[in-house]
Amino acid sequence: MGRSPCCEKAHTNKGAWTKEEDQRLISYIRAHGEGCWRSLPKSAGLLRCGKSCRLRWINYLRPDLKRGNFTEEEDEVIIKLHSLLGNKWSLIAGRLPGRTDNEIKNYWNTHIKRKLLRRGMDPQTHRQINNRSPTPPLPPEQNNSSSADNSTTTTAEEDGGLDLDLSIGIRPSHIKTASFNSPPEVRAMCVCWQLGFGKGQLCINCQSYNGFIHLLTNN
């Protein structure tokens, strides 16, 4: 079974309140107090339901209502209470005299949420939002390959075997260009001279070509 209605709604007014209705409600509450909202409309001579009278009084007619914009102090109180109580707007309104729970809820959704986001805070958890994603570590294969490359480069430099800054080309002052009619041994050209070997030093392959050695020495 559902909850029974607060009053008979068959003959009640709906929609905007008139000034006459507001004045009747104010006059009755001033004379008798709030009392029971269920029986108040009939006693006050209003064709309204009890819930409508309560909301009209609390949100619009009670004399201690605070009009105007929220202050910075009120904003900070709302933020602090929300971090402790969550969306319990009635409890929060009880700590802010003159403000209603519905007013505070609407103000939270339209203004304070944006203020917290501008501060870099999550409006629900009130924690700092971290937009920086940590840099993922390199896979083991890449780490091993990087280490191997570094160790190989270091060993080559320590041994003084190769001068990688030198360009690979043929030095005319040391090697004469052979013609296409020359024997295959003579047409072969070694790049040892361009890779850092001293004068007169040849690799094992070049030493096997007598004709090429003759070409080098007969400069």
JOWOFEN-V315902 format. One record per pair of residues at least 12 apart in sequence whose C-alpha atoms are under 10 Angstrom apart, sorted by the first residue. I is the first residue (numbers start at 1). J is the second residue. D is the distance in whole Angstrom. If there is no record, write none. Layout:
BEGIN
i->I j->J d->D
i->I j->J d->D
END
This chain:
BEGIN
i->5 j->38 d->9
i->5 j->49 d->9
i->5 j->50 d->9
i->5 j->51 d->10
i->6 j->37 d->8
i->6 j->38 d->6
i->6 j->39 d->9
i->6 j->49 d->7
i->6 j->50 d->6
i->6 j->51 d->7
i->6 j->52 d->10
i->7 j->37 d->9
i->7 j->38 d->6
i->7 j->39 d->8
i->7 j->41 d->9
i->7 j->42 d->10
i->7 j->48 d->9
i->7 j->49 d->6
i->7 j->50 d->7
i->7 j->51 d->9
i->8 j->38 d->10
i->8 j->47 d->10
i->8 j->48 d->9
i->8 j->49 d->7
i->8 j->50 d->10
i->9 j->47 d->9
i->9 j->48 d->8
i->9 j->49 d->7
i->9 j->50 d->10
i->10 j->47 d->10
i->10 j->49 d->10
i->11 j->47 d->7
i->11 j->48 d->8
i->11 j->49 d->9
i->12 j->41 d->10
i->12 j->46 d->8
i->12 j->47 d->5
i->12 j->48 d->5
i->12 j->49 d->7
i->13 j->46 d->9
i->13 j->47 d->6
i->13 j->48 d->5
i->13 j->49 d->8
i->13 j->52 d->10
i->14 j->47 d->9
i->14 j->48 d->7
i->14 j->49 d->9
i->14 j->52 d->9
i->15 j->52 d->10
i->17 j->48 d->10
i->17 j->52 d->10
i->17 j->53 d->10
i->17 j->56 d->8
i->20 j->46 d->10
i->21 j->44 d->9
i->21 j->45 d->9
i->21 j->46 d->7
i->21 j->47 d->9
i->21 j->48 d->9
i->21 j->53 d->10
i->22 j->46 d->10
i->22 j->53 d->9
i->22 j->56 d->8
i->22 j->57 d->8
i->22 j->60 d->9
i->22 j->61 d->7
i->23 j->61 d->9
i->24 j->41 d->10
i->24 j->44 d->7
i->24 j->45 d->8
i->24 j->46 d->8
i->25 j->40 d->9
i->25 j->41 d->8
i->25 j->43 d->10
i->25 j->44 d->7
i->25 j->45 d->9
i->25 j->46 d->8
i->25 j->53 d->8
i->25 j->54 d->10
i->25 j->56 d->9
i->25 j->57 d->8
i->25 j->61 d->9
i->26 j->44 d->9
i->26 j->57 d->8
i->26 j->61 d->7
i->26 j->62 d->8
i->26 j->63 d->9
i->27 j->44 d->9
i->28 j->40 d->9
i->28 j->41 d->10
i->28 j->43 d->8
i->28 j->44 d->6
i->28 j->45 d->9
i->29 j->44 d->9
i->29 j->57 d->9
i->29 j->62 d->9
i->30 j->62 d->10
i->32 j->44 d->10
i->34 j->53 d->10
i->34 j->54 d->9
i->34 j->57 d->9
i->36 j->50 d->8
i->36 j->54 d->10
i->37 j->49 d->8
i->37 j->50 d->5
i->37 j->51 d->7
i->37 j->52 d->9
i->37 j->53 d->7
i->37 j->54 d->6
i->38 j->50 d->5
i->38 j->51 d->8
i->38 j->53 d->9
i->38 j->54 d->9
i->40 j->53 d->8
i->40 j->54 d->9
i->41 j->53 d->7
i->41 j->54 d->10
i->55 j->100 d->10
i->55 j->102 d->10
i->58 j->98 d->10
i->58 j->99 d->9
i->58 j->100 d->7
i->58 j->101 d->10
i->58 j->102 d->10
i->59 j->98 d->9
i->59 j->99 d->8
i->59 j->100 d->6
i->59 j->101 d->9
i->59 j->102 d->8
i->59 j->103 d->8
i->60 j->100 d->9
i->62 j->98 d->9
i->63 j->98 d->9
i->64 j->97 d->8
i->64 j->98 d->5
i->64 j->99 d->9
i->65 j->97 d->8
i->65 j->98 d->4
i->65 j->99 d->6
i->65 j->100 d->8
i->66 j->96 d->10
i->66 j->97 d->8
i->66 j->98 d->4
i->66 j->99 d->6
i->66 j->100 d->9
i->67 j->98 d->8
i->67 j->99 d->8
i->69 j->107 d->10
i->70 j->99 d->9
i->70 j->104 d->9
i->70 j->107 d->9
i->74 j->95 d->10
i->74 j->96 d->7
i->74 j->99 d->10
i->74 j->104 d->10
i->75 j->104 d->10
i->75 j->107 d->9
i->75 j->108 d->9
i->75 j->111 d->9
i->75 j->112 d->7
i->75 j->115 d->10
i->76 j->112 d->9
i->77 j->92 d->9
i->77 j->95 d->8
i->77 j->96 d->8
i->78 j->92 d->7
i->78 j->93 d->9
i->78 j->95 d->9
i->78 j->96 d->8
i->78 j->104 d->8
i->78 j->105 d->10
i->78 j->107 d->10
i->78 j->108 d->8
i->78 j->112 d->9
i->79 j->92 d->10
i->79 j->108 d->9
i->79 j->112 d->8
i->79 j->113 d->9
i->79 j->116 d->9
i->79 j->123 d->9
i->79 j->126 d->9
i->80 j->92 d->10
i->80 j->126 d->9
i->81 j->93 d->10
i->81 j->95 d->9
i->82 j->108 d->10
i->82 j->123 d->9
i->82 j->124 d->9
i->82 j->125 d->10
i->82 j->126 d->9
i->83 j->123 d->9
i->83 j->124 d->8
i->83 j->125 d->7
i->83 j->126 d->6
i->83 j->127 d->10
i->84 j->126 d->10
i->86 j->124 d->8
i->86 j->125 d->9
i->87 j->101 d->10
i->87 j->105 d->8
i->87 j->108 d->10
i->87 j->124 d->9
i->88 j->101 d->9
i->88 j->105 d->9
i->89 j->101 d->5
i->89 j->102 d->7
i->89 j->103 d->9
i->89 j->104 d->7
i->89 j->105 d->6
i->89 j->108 d->10
i->90 j->102 d->8
i->90 j->104 d->9
i->90 j->105 d->9
i->92 j->104 d->8
i->92 j->105 d->9
i->93 j->105 d->9
i->108 j->123 d->10
i->109 j->123 d->10
i->116 j->128 d->9
i->117 j->129 d->9
i->160 j->196 d->9
i->160 j->197 d->10
i->161 j->195 d->9
i->161 j->196 d->7
i->161 j->197 d->8
i->162 j->192 d->10
i->162 j->194 d->9
i->162 j->195 d->6
i->162 j->196 d->5
i->162 j->197 d->8
i->163 j->194 d->9
i->163 j->195 d->6
i->163 j->196 d->5
i->163 j->197 d->9
i->164 j->194 d->9
i->164 j->195 d->7
i->164 j->196 d->8
i->165 j->194 d->10
i->165 j->195 d->9
i->165 j->196 d->9
i->166 j->194 d->7
i->166 j->195 d->7
i->166 j->196 d->8
i->167 j->194 d->7
i->167 j->195 d->8
i->168 j->191 d->7
i->168 j->192 d->9
i->168 j->193 d->9
i->168 j->194 d->5
i->168 j->195 d->7
i->169 j->190 d->10
i->169 j->191 d->7
i->169 j->192 d->10
i->169 j->193 d->9
i->169 j->194 d->6
i->169 j->195 d->9
i->170 j->189 d->8
i->170 j->190 d->9
i->170 j->191 d->7
i->170 j->192 d->10
i->170 j->193 d->8
i->170 j->194 d->7
i->171 j->191 d->9
i->171 j->193 d->8
i->171 j->194 d->8
i->172 j->219 d->10
i->173 j->216 d->10
i->173 j->219 d->8
i->174 j->193 d->9
i->174 j->199 d->9
i->174 j->215 d->9
i->174 j->216 d->7
i->174 j->217 d->8
i->174 j->218 d->9
i->174 j->219 d->7
i->175 j->189 d->8
i->175 j->190 d->9
i->175 j->193 d->9
i->175 j->212 d->9
i->175 j->213 d->10
i->175 j->215 d->7
i->175 j->216 d->6
i->175 j->217 d->9
i->175 j->218 d->9
i->175 j->219 d->7
i->176 j->189 d->9
i->176 j->212 d->10
i->176 j->215 d->7
i->176 j->216 d->7
i->176 j->218 d->9
i->176 j->219 d->7
i->177 j->189 d->9
i->177 j->215 d->9
i->178 j->212 d->10
i->178 j->215 d->9
i->182 j->211 d->10
i->183 j->211 d->8
i->183 j->212 d->10
i->184 j->209 d->9
i->184 j->211 d->9
i->184 j->212 d->9
i->185 j->206 d->9
i->185 j->208 d->9
i->185 j->209 d->6
i->185 j->210 d->7
i->185 j->211 d->6
i->185 j->212 d->6
i->185 j->213 d->9
i->185 j->215 d->10
i->186 j->209 d->8
i->186 j->210 d->8
i->186 j->211 d->5
i->186 j->212 d->5
i->186 j->213 d->8
i->186 j->214 d->8
i->186 j->215 d->7
i->186 j->216 d->10
i->187 j->211 d->9
i->187 j->212 d->8
i->187 j->215 d->10
i->188 j->206 d->9
i->188 j->209 d->8
i->188 j->211 d->9
i->188 j->212 d->7
i->189 j->206 d->8
i->189 j->209 d->10
i->189 j->212 d->7
i->189 j->215 d->10
i->189 j->216 d->10
i->190 j->202 d->8
i->190 j->203 d->8
i->190 j->205 d->9
i->190 j->206 d->6
i->190 j->207 d->10
i->190 j->212 d->9
i->190 j->213 d->10
i->190 j->216 d->10
i->191 j->203 d->9
i->191 j->206 d->9
i->192 j->206 d->9
i->200 j->213 d->10
i->200 j->216 d->9
i->200 j->217 d->9
END
